[in-house]
Amino acid sequence: MVEAFRKIREKHPKSELHLVGGHPEITEPGVYGHGPVSISDPESARTVSRIWSTVTCLVVPSVFEAAGIVFAEAKHAGVPSIGGNLGGASDVIGSAGLTVDPGDVDGLADAMLRMCDPDVAKKFATNALASAPEYTWTSVVSKIRDIYTDASGPR
């Protein structure tokens, strides 16, 4: 991701990359590390809230992402996403962003550059907010109940 971000900085020198979670220390212009965060910790929660309110997009190009709850969180924040195209990330991201081959640095950089276009980012952000209600616990439980009801017949 940092390698792809370097390509972004060439065209958009004021761009920033905010890393959240366990990661090595990175001393790179425009890269800010926040380390692991927990929403149960008030200071961490403020950090996460501040990040959600200022970012252009979420970038998590995982090699495998079973579901990607973070992409649902991004939708609720009105933030488009870029994720890996392996696993379930593409299902959660849907029309709210882009997916790329996690090992394709140029493809990741291209996706990030697309999000630098305000009109593109706004379109994906609008889609994110529109599809966010599909990703509440109430909605998920309802879908699971419907699947089991369909499979076993009405009771």
N, CA, C and O of each residue as an XYZ file, in Angstrom:
620
protein
N       0.820     -1.179      0.000
C       0.000      0.000      0.000
C       0.874      1.256      0.000
O       0.576      2.228     -0.693
N       1.936      1.225      0.771
C       2.824      2.392      0.823
C       3.468      2.629     -0.537
O       3.631      3.772     -0.964
N       3.831      1.553     -1.207
C       4.416      1.698     -2.548
C       3.411      2.334     -3.509
O       3.774      3.211     -4.293
N       2.170      1.906     -3.455
C       1.132      2.504     -4.288
C       0.912      3.963     -3.902
O       0.699      4.812     -4.767
N       0.964      4.251     -2.609
C       0.755      5.621     -2.140
C       1.842      6.566     -2.659
O       1.573      7.738     -2.923
N       3.046      6.067     -2.803
C       4.117      6.909     -3.366
C       3.711      7.439     -4.743
O       4.000      8.586     -5.082
N       3.050      6.610     -5.520
C       2.597      7.018     -6.854
C       1.528      8.106     -6.755
O       1.452      8.997     -7.602
N       0.716      8.022     -5.723
C      -0.316      9.042     -5.506
C       0.341     10.373     -5.163
O      -0.041     11.420     -5.686
N       1.338     10.320     -4.274
C       2.021     11.547     -3.844
C       2.727     12.249     -5.002
O       2.896     13.468     -4.979
N       3.140     11.485     -6.012
C       3.772     12.117     -7.180
C       2.803     13.067     -7.867
O       3.207     14.131     -8.337
N       1.539     12.700     -7.929
C       0.523     13.512     -8.608
C      -0.242     14.422     -7.655
O      -0.745     15.472     -8.054
N      -0.324     14.014     -6.399
C      -1.066     14.767     -5.386
C      -0.188     14.873     -4.138
O      -0.383     14.130     -3.175
N       0.776     15.793     -4.154
C       1.783     15.853     -3.088
C       1.250     16.112     -1.682
O       1.958     15.855     -0.708
N       0.040     16.608     -1.550
C      -0.519     16.876     -0.223
C      -1.335     15.697      0.310
O      -1.892     15.774      1.405
N      -1.409     14.619     -0.449
C      -2.174     13.451     -0.014
C      -1.591     12.855      1.256
O      -0.393     12.953      1.522
N      -2.475     12.233      2.033
C      -2.059     11.569      3.271
C      -2.565     10.137      3.278
O      -3.622      9.828      2.727
N      -1.794      9.280      3.908
C      -2.179      7.894      4.127
C      -2.175      7.664      5.629
O      -1.143      7.817      6.282
N      -3.324      7.299      6.175
C      -3.442      7.045      7.613
C      -3.555      5.541      7.826
O      -4.504      4.909      7.364
N      -2.593      4.983      8.520
C      -2.562      3.553      8.796
C      -3.116      3.290     10.186
O      -2.683      3.896     11.166
N      -4.078      2.379     10.259
C      -4.696      2.022     11.532
C      -4.534      0.520     11.721
O      -4.752     -0.261     10.795
N      -4.149      0.128     12.927
C      -3.969     -1.291     13.232
C      -2.506     -1.599     13.468
O      -1.667     -0.701     13.529
N      -2.215     -2.873     13.598
C      -0.839     -3.287     13.815
C      -0.033     -3.161     12.534
O      -0.350     -3.800     11.530
N       0.978     -2.363     12.565
C       1.844     -2.174     11.398
C       3.210     -1.724     11.883
O       3.339     -1.151     12.965
N       4.229     -1.988     11.074
C       5.560     -1.511     11.462
C       5.615      0.016     11.376
O       4.780      0.640     10.722
N       6.587      0.596     12.030
C       6.765      2.041     11.923
C       7.175      2.377     10.497
O       8.068      1.751      9.926
N       6.516      3.365      9.941
C       6.812      3.769      8.566
C       7.149      5.248      8.574
O       6.352      6.077      9.014
N       8.324      5.567      8.090
C       8.747      6.967      7.988
C       8.747      7.332      6.513
O       9.747      7.176      5.812
N       7.638      7.807      6.078
C       7.411      8.121      4.673
C       6.626      9.427      4.633
O       5.692      9.596      5.417
N       6.972     10.345      3.754
C       6.215     11.600      3.681
C       4.721     11.356      3.462
O       4.326     10.617      2.560
N       3.908     11.982      4.292
C       2.465     11.890      4.152
C       1.834     10.667      4.787
O       0.615     10.513      4.727
N       2.625      9.789      5.395
C       2.088      8.574      6.014
C       2.032      8.779      7.525
O       3.019      9.169      8.149
N       0.860      8.510      8.101
C       0.654      8.680      9.533
C       0.159      7.365     10.125
O      -0.850      6.819      9.678
N       0.861      6.864     11.119
C       0.486      5.628     11.778
C      -0.280      5.902     13.056
O       0.127      6.735     13.866
N      -1.380      5.207     13.236
C      -2.208      5.367     14.432
C      -2.165      4.141     15.322
O      -2.643      4.183     16.456
N      -1.597      3.046     14.828
C      -1.523      1.826     15.613
C      -2.886      1.210     15.826
O      -3.875      1.654     15.243
N      -2.940      0.179     16.666
C      -4.226     -0.475     16.941
C      -5.173      0.481     17.663
O      -4.748      1.268     18.508
N      -6.452      0.406     17.325
C      -7.467      1.217     17.990
C      -8.598      0.318     18.453
O      -8.826     -0.753     17.890
N      -9.297      0.759     19.476
C     -10.459      0.041     19.998
C     -11.550      1.064     20.255
O     -11.333      2.052     20.956
N     -12.724      0.826     19.686
C     -13.801      1.798     19.884
C     -14.294      1.826     21.326
O     -15.031      2.734     21.711
N     -13.893      0.834     22.131
C     -14.263      0.873     23.551
C     -13.357      1.817     24.345
O     -13.663      2.162     25.487
N     -12.249      2.229     23.743
C     -11.350      3.207     24.362
C     -11.741      4.595     23.843
O     -11.695      4.824     22.634
N     -12.123      5.519     24.717
C     -12.606      6.832     24.264
C     -11.620      7.578     23.351
O     -12.034      8.184     22.362
N     -10.344      7.538     23.671
C      -9.381      8.241     22.823
C      -9.280      7.588     21.444
O      -9.234      8.280     20.427
N      -9.247      6.262     21.415
C      -9.230      5.550     20.135
C     -10.487      5.844     19.332
O     -10.424      6.049     18.119
N     -11.626      5.864     20.007
C     -12.891      6.136     19.325
C     -12.876      7.521     18.696
O     -13.377      7.703     17.586
N     -12.308      8.499     19.394
C     -12.197      9.855     18.828
C     -11.275      9.849     17.616
O     -11.551     10.518     16.620
N     -10.181      9.097     17.697
C      -9.256      8.994     16.564
C      -9.968      8.410     15.352
O      -9.871      8.944     14.247
N     -10.683      7.313     15.565
C     -11.399      6.671     14.462
C     -12.446      7.622     13.888
O     -12.573      7.730     12.668
N     -13.185      8.299     14.731
C     -14.199      9.245     14.272
C     -13.570     10.366     13.453
O     -14.098     10.751     12.410
N     -12.447     10.885     13.926
C     -11.747     11.951     13.200
C     -11.274     11.449     11.835
O     -11.391     12.155     10.833
N     -10.743     10.237     11.803
C     -10.267      9.678     10.534
C     -11.438      9.507      9.563
O     -11.349      9.923      8.407
N     -12.540      8.895     10.030
C     -13.697      8.698      9.156
C     -14.198     10.027      8.589
O     -14.652     10.081      7.445
N     -14.121     11.081      9.369
C     -14.682     12.362      8.924
C     -13.779     13.115      7.950
O     -14.206     14.106      7.358
N     -12.546     12.663      7.777
C     -11.624     13.419      6.925
C     -11.085     12.651      5.722
O     -10.520     13.262      4.815
N     -11.245     11.319      5.690
C     -10.633     10.547      4.616
C     -11.448     10.600      3.332
O     -12.656     10.837      3.351
N     -10.771     10.377      2.230
C     -11.420     10.275      0.932
C     -11.974      8.876      0.727
O     -13.070      8.701      0.196
N     -11.194      7.870      1.160
C     -11.648      6.490      1.022
C     -10.894      5.589      1.990
O      -9.846      5.946      2.528
N     -11.469      4.411      2.190
C     -10.839      3.352      2.976
C     -10.100      2.453      1.997
O     -10.640      2.094      0.950
N      -8.876      2.090      2.331
C      -8.098      1.195      1.474
C      -7.631      0.014      2.315
O      -6.816      0.172      3.224
N      -8.154     -1.174      2.006
C      -7.771     -2.401      2.704
C      -7.626     -3.503      1.640
O      -8.545     -4.297      1.439
N      -6.483     -3.545      0.971
C      -6.294     -4.528     -0.104
C      -5.845     -5.888      0.425
O      -4.779     -6.385      0.062
N      -6.661     -6.477      1.279
C      -6.314     -7.742      1.923
C      -6.145     -8.861      0.909
O      -6.796     -8.889     -0.135
N      -5.253     -9.782      1.248
C      -5.080    -10.980      0.434
C      -6.323    -11.856      0.546
O      -6.723    -12.494     -0.427
N      -6.931    -11.889      1.725
C      -8.199    -12.595      1.906
C      -8.991    -11.879      2.979
O      -8.469    -11.575      4.052
N     -10.236    -11.613      2.692
C     -11.122    -10.942      3.636
C     -12.433    -11.718      3.630
O     -13.191    -11.650      2.662
N     -12.699    -12.442      4.683
C     -13.900    -13.289      4.728
C     -15.174    -12.478      4.543
O     -16.041    -12.867      3.761
N     -15.302    -11.372      5.239
C     -16.496    -10.547      5.102
C     -16.142     -9.074      5.005
O     -16.694     -8.371      4.159
N     -15.262     -8.599      5.822
C     -14.860     -7.201      5.737
C     -15.825     -6.258      6.413
O     -16.375     -5.359      5.776
N     -16.034     -6.456      7.700
C     -16.926     -5.571      8.441
C     -16.463     -4.121      8.347
O     -17.288     -3.208      8.393
N     -15.173     -3.898      8.218
C     -14.668     -2.532      8.108
C     -15.260     -1.824      6.884
O     -15.429     -0.605      6.901
N     -15.577     -2.577      5.823
C     -16.191     -1.958      4.645
C     -17.630     -1.538      4.953
O     -18.101     -0.523      4.439
N     -18.328     -2.309      5.783
C     -19.669     -1.912      6.226
C     -19.576     -0.668      7.113
O     -20.410      0.232      7.013
N     -18.569     -0.619      7.976
C     -18.363      0.566      8.817
C     -18.109      1.792      7.948
O     -18.616      2.879      8.228
N     -17.322      1.610      6.894
C     -17.044      2.723      5.981
C     -18.339      3.220      5.336
O     -18.549      4.425      5.202
N     -19.195      2.293      4.943
C     -20.471      2.695      4.340
C     -21.263      3.577      5.297
O     -21.807      4.606      4.898
N     -21.323      3.169      6.558
C     -22.082      3.951      7.540
C     -21.461      5.328      7.771
O     -22.149      6.261      8.186
N     -20.168      5.451      7.504
C     -19.500      6.749      7.627
C     -19.580      7.544      6.320
O     -19.112      8.681      6.259
N     -20.171      6.953      5.274
C     -20.258      7.623      3.979
C     -18.925      7.671      3.266
O     -18.644      8.601      2.509
N     -18.100      6.656      3.514
C     -16.752      6.612      2.947
C     -16.660      5.470      1.944
O     -16.952      4.325      2.290
N     -16.258      5.760      0.705
C     -16.063      4.684     -0.266
C     -14.853      3.832      0.098
O     -14.019      4.233      0.910
N     -14.767      2.647     -0.517
C     -13.702      1.701     -0.175
C     -12.966      1.181     -1.397
O     -13.496      1.122     -2.507
N     -11.721      0.808     -1.143
C     -10.928      0.028     -2.093
C     -10.497     -1.207     -1.317
O      -9.874     -1.101     -0.261
N     -10.828     -2.366     -1.842
C     -10.480     -3.605     -1.162
C      -9.902     -4.622     -2.114
O      -9.915     -4.441     -3.332
N      -9.398     -5.691     -1.541
C      -8.892     -6.789     -2.358
C     -10.041     -7.528     -3.025
O     -11.162     -7.553     -2.516
N      -9.745     -8.131     -4.176
C     -10.792     -8.826     -4.925
C     -10.893    -10.306     -4.559
O     -11.524    -11.078     -5.281
N     -10.278    -10.707     -3.448
C     -10.338    -12.088     -2.979
C     -11.183    -12.144     -1.712
O     -11.123    -11.233     -0.887
N     -11.959    -13.193     -1.553
C     -12.802    -13.303     -0.372
C     -14.084    -12.512     -0.538
O     -14.548    -12.299     -1.659
N     -14.657    -12.078      0.570
C     -15.963    -11.436      0.552
C     -15.958     -9.921      0.464
O     -17.023     -9.304      0.482
N     -14.788     -9.307      0.370
C     -14.737     -7.837      0.349
C     -15.574     -7.254     -0.776
O     -16.302     -6.284     -0.566
N     -15.481     -7.831     -1.963
C     -16.209     -7.258     -3.103
C     -17.720     -7.308     -2.879
O     -18.442     -6.432     -3.356
N     -18.213     -8.334     -2.149
C     -19.644     -8.406     -1.859
C     -20.080     -7.268     -0.950
O     -21.144     -6.683     -1.151
N     -19.270     -6.956      0.039
C     -19.627     -5.889      0.972
C     -19.419     -4.521      0.324
O     -20.254     -3.631      0.485
N     -18.339     -4.347     -0.393
C     -18.063     -3.054     -1.039
C     -19.126     -2.744     -2.083
O     -19.663     -1.637     -2.117
N     -19.429     -3.714     -2.933
C     -20.451     -3.504     -3.967
C     -20.216     -2.251     -4.778
O     -19.117     -2.025     -5.284
N     -21.255     -1.431     -4.901
C     -21.178     -0.212     -5.708
C     -20.583      0.967     -4.934
O     -20.597      2.101     -5.412
N     -20.061      0.691     -3.737
C     -19.504      1.756     -2.894
C     -17.988      1.852     -3.007
O     -17.333      2.433     -2.142
N     -17.434      1.287     -4.065
C     -15.988      1.380     -4.225
C     -15.451      0.449     -5.275
O     -16.161      0.030     -6.189
N     -14.188      0.134     -5.129
C     -13.455     -0.644     -6.120
C     -12.736     -1.804     -5.454
O     -12.412     -1.744     -4.268
N     -12.491     -2.852     -6.215
C     -11.663     -3.943     -5.723
C     -10.513     -4.158     -6.700
O     -10.629     -3.921     -7.902
N      -9.405     -4.615     -6.137
C      -8.191     -4.813     -6.933
C      -7.496     -6.097     -6.496
O      -7.744     -6.608     -5.404
N      -6.644     -6.599     -7.340
C      -5.778     -7.710     -6.972
C      -4.822     -7.189     -5.909
O      -4.100     -6.226     -6.165
N      -4.794     -7.791     -4.730
C      -3.975     -7.278     -3.630
C      -2.478     -7.195     -3.943
O      -1.766     -6.396     -3.334
N      -2.002     -7.996     -4.869
C      -0.580     -7.968     -5.203
C      -0.222     -7.024     -6.334
O       0.947     -6.910     -6.701
N      -1.208     -6.350     -6.886
C      -1.000     -5.471     -8.040
C      -0.844     -4.020     -7.570
O      -1.825     -3.296     -7.403
N       0.403     -3.621     -7.365
C       0.675     -2.272     -6.854
C       0.162     -1.211     -7.824
O      -0.429     -0.219     -7.398
N       0.381     -1.408     -9.116
C      -0.088     -0.434    -10.100
C      -1.613     -0.358    -10.119
O      -2.183      0.728    -10.226
N      -2.276     -1.525    -10.013
C      -3.736     -1.542     -9.971
C      -4.272     -0.832     -8.742
O      -5.270     -0.116     -8.815
N      -3.602     -1.032     -7.603
C      -3.997     -0.349     -6.373
C      -3.790      1.156     -6.521
O      -4.653      1.947     -6.140
N      -2.648      1.547     -7.074
C      -2.387      2.974     -7.284
C      -3.426      3.582     -8.226
O      -3.898      4.695     -7.994
N      -3.786      2.853     -9.293
C      -4.810      3.353    -10.222
C      -6.150      3.551     -9.510
O      -6.831      4.554     -9.724
N      -6.524      2.585     -8.661
C      -7.786      2.710     -7.915
C      -7.727      3.912     -6.970
O      -8.690      4.669     -6.857
N      -6.599      4.076     -6.302
C      -6.449      5.215     -5.391
C      -6.496      6.530     -6.166
O      -7.089      7.502     -5.699
N      -5.880      6.568     -7.335
C      -5.923      7.780     -8.165
C      -7.343      8.086     -8.622
O      -7.738      9.251     -8.688
N      -8.110      7.050     -8.936
C      -9.515      7.273     -9.317
C     -10.260      7.952     -8.184
O     -11.079      8.842     -8.418
N      -9.977      7.532     -6.948
C     -10.665      8.129     -5.797
C     -10.208      9.562     -5.540
O     -10.870     10.297     -4.807
N      -9.096      9.967     -6.129
C      -8.644     11.359     -5.997
C      -9.520     12.312     -6.804
O      -9.489     13.522     -6.581
N     -10.289     11.783     -7.725
C     -11.227     12.600     -8.498
C     -12.453     12.842     -7.621
O     -13.154     11.889     -7.281
N     -12.726     14.085     -7.250
C     -13.838     14.365     -6.333
C     -15.189     13.826     -6.811
O     -16.000     13.383     -5.997
N     -15.435     13.862     -8.125
C     -16.710     13.361     -8.634
C     -16.823     11.849     -8.461
O     -17.891     11.338     -8.125
N     -15.732     11.141     -8.689
C     -15.724      9.688     -8.522
C     -15.921      9.344     -7.046
O     -16.750      8.502     -6.701
N     -15.157      9.999     -6.188
C     -15.264      9.729     -4.752
C     -16.675     10.036     -4.245
O     -17.216      9.294     -3.425
N     -17.264     11.117     -4.727
C     -18.615     11.494     -4.290
C     -19.634     10.450     -4.733
O     -20.537     10.101     -3.971
N     -19.495      9.947     -5.967
C     -20.420      8.927     -6.464
C     -20.361      7.679     -5.587
O     -21.396      7.146     -5.189
N     -19.144      7.216     -5.287
C     -19.000      6.030     -4.452
C     -19.462      6.296     -3.015
O     -20.020      5.408     -2.371
N     -19.233      7.509     -2.515
C     -19.689      7.856     -1.158
C     -21.213      7.852     -1.089
O     -21.790      7.380     -0.110
N     -21.858      8.370     -2.115
C     -23.325      8.359     -2.187
C     -23.840      6.919     -2.193
O     -24.806      6.594     -1.503
N     -23.186      6.061     -2.980
C     -23.562      4.649     -3.023
C     -23.339      3.981     -1.658
O     -24.120      3.129     -1.235
N     -22.263      4.384     -0.984
C     -21.967      3.818      0.337
C     -23.102      4.114      1.308
O     -23.610      3.210      1.971
N     -23.496      5.374      1.389
C     -24.578      5.742      2.313
C     -25.900      5.079      1.941
O     -26.671      4.679      2.813
N     -26.156      4.965      0.635
C     -27.408      4.358      0.190
C     -27.488      2.875      0.564
O     -28.568      2.369      0.868
N     -26.359      2.188      0.540
C     -26.372      0.751      0.823
C     -26.053      0.426      2.284
O     -26.118     -0.738      2.679
N     -25.715      1.418      3.080
C     -25.371      1.189      4.489
C     -26.473      0.488      5.280
O     -26.157     -0.370      6.105
N     -27.758      0.814      5.069
C     -28.797      0.142      5.860
C     -28.833     -1.384      5.691
O     -29.377     -2.084      6.545
N     -28.264     -1.898      4.608
C     -28.183     -3.352      4.431
C     -27.225     -3.976      5.446
O     -27.249     -5.187      5.665
N     -26.388     -3.148      6.059
C     -25.341     -3.631      6.958
C     -25.548     -3.154      8.388
O     -24.685     -2.514      8.989
N     -26.722     -3.488      8.908
C     -27.000     -3.322     10.338
C     -27.255     -4.720     10.881
O     -27.574     -5.630     10.116
N     -27.121     -4.904     12.191
C     -27.374     -6.223     12.764
C     -28.821     -6.630     12.543
O     -29.097     -7.807     12.311
N     -29.746     -5.691     12.608
C     -31.158     -6.005     12.382
C     -31.367     -6.546     10.967
O     -32.074     -7.534     10.771
N     -30.753     -5.897      9.997
C     -30.878     -6.335      8.613
C     -30.247     -7.707      8.401
O     -30.827     -8.563      7.733
N     -29.070     -7.916      8.964
C     -28.378     -9.195      8.806
C     -29.187    -10.329      9.433
O     -29.356    -11.384      8.822
N     -29.683    -10.116     10.644
C     -30.480    -11.146     11.318
C     -31.740    -11.451     10.510
O     -32.133    -12.610     10.383
N     -32.366    -10.422      9.971
C     -33.565    -10.614      9.163
C     -33.260    -11.465      7.931
O     -34.043    -12.347      7.576
N     -32.136    -11.205      7.285
C     -31.750    -11.987      6.099
C     -31.478    -13.447      6.468
O     -31.872    -14.358      5.740
N     -30.815    -13.661      7.584
C     -30.536    -15.030      8.026
C     -31.843    -15.755      8.350
O     -32.032    -16.909      7.967
N     -32.736    -15.070      9.053
C     -34.043    -15.664      9.380
C     -34.776    -16.044      8.099
O     -35.360    -17.125      8.016
N     -34.751    -15.166      7.105
C     -35.443    -15.450      5.840
C     -34.839    -16.658      5.134
O     -35.565    -17.465      4.554
N     -33.536    -16.785      5.178
C     -32.876    -17.939      4.552
C     -33.320    -19.228      5.225
O     -33.661    -20.199      4.548
N     -33.317    -19.244      6.549
C     -33.724    -20.450      7.270
C     -35.209    -20.744      7.073
O     -35.603    -21.906      6.977
N     -36.024    -19.712      7.014
C     -37.457    -19.902      6.790
C     -37.695    -20.498      5.397
O     -38.491    -21.424      5.240
N     -37.009    -19.965      4.403
C     -37.136    -20.488      3.037
C     -36.660    -21.941      2.965
O     -37.266    -22.764      2.279
N     -35.577    -22.251      3.672
C     -34.997    -23.600      3.611
C     -35.854    -24.625      4.328
O     -35.943    -25.769      3.883
N     -36.485    -24.241      5.427
C     -37.222    -25.219      6.233
C     -38.732    -25.095      6.061
O     -39.480    -25.934      6.562
N     -39.178    -24.081      5.375
C     -40.607    -23.875      5.206
C     -41.170    -23.123      6.409
O     -40.538    -23.066      7.463
N     -42.344    -22.556      6.249
C     -42.939    -21.798      7.355
C     -43.269    -22.694      8.534
O     -43.577    -23.874      8.363
N     -43.206    -22.132      9.724
C     -43.515    -22.900     10.941
C     -44.745    -22.357     11.585
O     -45.174    -22.863     12.622
